[in-house]
Amino acid sequence: MAGKKLEAFRERFTRRKQLWTGIGLFAIAMAVPFFSPGTTTGWLIGPATIFFLSAFIPDTEGRR
């Protein structure tokens, strides 16, 4: 059952959505400390980088 849910998630979470999710997380990581100087959002940089860069991985599924 978990495999079906994972496949459904992968179909919905396209490369374009990964790109915009990464950009959004970067924006949040930069905007929150501006409005609340005591807040650190360094933990958002890792997931933002992963989402952003994973949007540029070439799709090799159709080439095999």
Helices and strands as residue ranges (DSSP letters): H 2-12, H 15-35, G 42-44, H 45-54, G 61-63
